Amino acid sequence: MHAIPINYNDHILMPLAAGERGSFASMIIVTKPDGARWASGVLGYFNEPDDACRFAIEYGKAEADGRKPPKSLKHA
C-alpha cells in the first residue's frame, strides 16, 4: 500500500493504493489546515499502484481547491 503524504495548499494529502497485482483501489486521506481529517471511499481501480495514487492526489487537490473532483474510474 502506498501512503506517502504530500502538502498542497495547506492540506496534507495521503494517497493510498491498496490491492494486488493488476487491481489497485485508489483512496485518499485529506487533513485540512484546521486539523480536521476525512477519508474517501474507493475512488476507482487501476492496474498500477502509481496510477491509483496519481488519481487520488488529483481528487484530493480538487477537494482542497473547492473544485469538482474528477469522476471515479475503474481501469482494472
N, C-alpha and C positions, 0 to 999 in steps of 0.2 A: 504494500500500500504506500503510495506516495503521500507525503504530508509535509511539504516544505513551504512555510509561511512566507508571504510577500507583503510589503507595505504598499498601500495605494490610497491616496487622498485621505490620510489619517485613519484608514481602516486597515485591519490585518486580514488578509485573505489566505485561507489554508485549503488548497485544493486537495481532493482525495480521489484516488483511483483504486478501487477495490475489485478484485476478481482473480481470474485465472487466465492463462494464455488464450488470447483471442476474444475475450469478453470482459471488459473492464467498465465498471459502473463509475460514472462521473458524479461527484458531490463536492460541496464547498461549505466551509465554516467561515462566517464573517464576524469579526469583532469590530464594533463601532467605536468611534472616538470616546464615547462615554463609558466604554467597557461592556456594554450590552452585547451579547453574542447570540447568533442564530445559525442553524444548520439547515441546508437544503435537504430535500429528499433526493432520490436518484434523478439526475438531470438527463441521463441518456447512457447508452452503452457504446463502447468504442473498442476497436481491435487492439489498440496500443494504449498503455497507461499514460504516455506523454500526451496523446490526443485527448484523453479523458481529462487530464489536468488542465490542458490549454483551454478546453471548453469551459471548465469550472471557473477558471480565472476570468475569462471574458464575461461569464454570467455574474460573478462577484463584482467586477468593475462596473458593469451596468447597474447593478443594485446600489452600489456605493454612489454612483453619479445620479441616481434617480431616473435613469433611462429604462426603457423597456428591455428586459433581458432577452437574449437570444432564445429561440424556441428549443425545447428539449429535442434531442435527436436520438435515434437508435441506429448506430452504424455497424454494430457487431452482428 
